[in-house]
């Protein structure tokens, strides 16, 4: 029997979410980025959540949205400075179930409603196709050093429709 698709629920980040989001972040990087980054690079990347107080501060310092699916936290996304799509992570068990798209839709709508005309993201190699399919255009390739490892990503930008133009 086919399982009916669930629609992700969205809500604001709460400080109590930080430990679970840190675990989700690590699982997402380790599993979903495995085809694009080797084990050492993934370990350096996922170590960003080792200091949970700093990780919580980063999430709280941005507009962070948490997605749930089937009663479990399934992903999160952050908008920084109302123009930078800072984080988008989905738990591997929720991949390809609409969680990333629901989060991206929400971040883009919130940014547009706040007057942002262009949103940018430094998309990992694992996420580049996802953002390209949403209309983001590659502008530059970046190399970033994290804990002695070099990780590549691509700065991508998307023009947003202003709230006034949609009326």
Helices and strands as residue ranges (DSSP letters): E 9-12, G 15-17, H 18-32, H 39-46, G 47-49, H 52-60, E 63-69, E 72-80, E 84-90, G 92-94, H 99-113, E 118-124, H 128-133, E 137-146, E 149-159, G 164-166
